[in-house]
């Protein structure tokens, strides 16, 4: 992971407490891909591997924003290296 990606992920994780909604926002795969600056297929692969928690609504995958922030916070702390493809 390059320095810019680490900075973006850390900033996204740091902003996590700004929302008051108890469940956080529900993100689409396209939104997660945009946040992580990854291809959608990579996001699908990370969800299927269990690296990013996701769930299906019908045939569409979704990711809870709080869960993604948690994963990114651990990643930026150097505790998890699972987001490497």
N, C-alpha and C positions, 0 to 999 in steps of 0.2 A: 504494500500500500504506500503510495507516495505521500509527501508532506501535505499537499493541498487536500487530498481526500481525508487525511487524518484531521485537518483543521475544520473542514466542512462537517464531518461527522461529530467532532467535539462540540462545535457550535450548535448543531442540531440537537445534540443530547443536552447541552446546557440550557437551551430554551424550553426544555420539557416541562418545567414547573409553571410556565406562564398560563397554561389553560386550566380552567376550573372544572371542566366536565369530568365526572367521576370515571368514565370509561375511556376517555380520550377519543380522538377522532378515528374513524375507521378509514383506512387508506386502501386504494386500489393498487394492483400490481404496477400499473403505469406510474402512479404517484411515488411508490417506493423506489422504483427504478430511477426516477428523476432525482429523488432525494439522495440516493446512493451513487448516482451517476454510473449506473450499470445497465446492461441490456435486460429487458424483461425476462428473457429466458434464463439469465443468471439468477434473477430474483426467484423465479419458479424453482430452480435447482436448489437454492439455499433453503427455501421453504420445505421442499421435499426431503432434504437432508436433515431438517430440524434445526438448522442454524438460525433461522428467523421463524418465530411462531406465526402461523397463519391459520386461517379457517376458511371454509367454503360456505358461500351463500348461493344455493343452487349449484350452478356450474362455475361460478366465479370465485376466485380466491380473494381474500381480504386480509389485511394486517392491522392489528390494533396499534395505534400510534404510540401508546405507552410501552407496549412490548418492544417495538422497534427502538424506542429511545433507550430502554434498558439494555438491549443488545449492543447498541452503539456506545453506550456509556462503558460497558464492560470491555468492548473492543478498544476504546480510546484509552482505557486504563492499562492496557496491555495484558488483561487477564484472559482474554479470549482471542484466538487467532483463527477462528473457524470461518470467518467471512472471506478468507482467501479461496479463490476458485480452484 
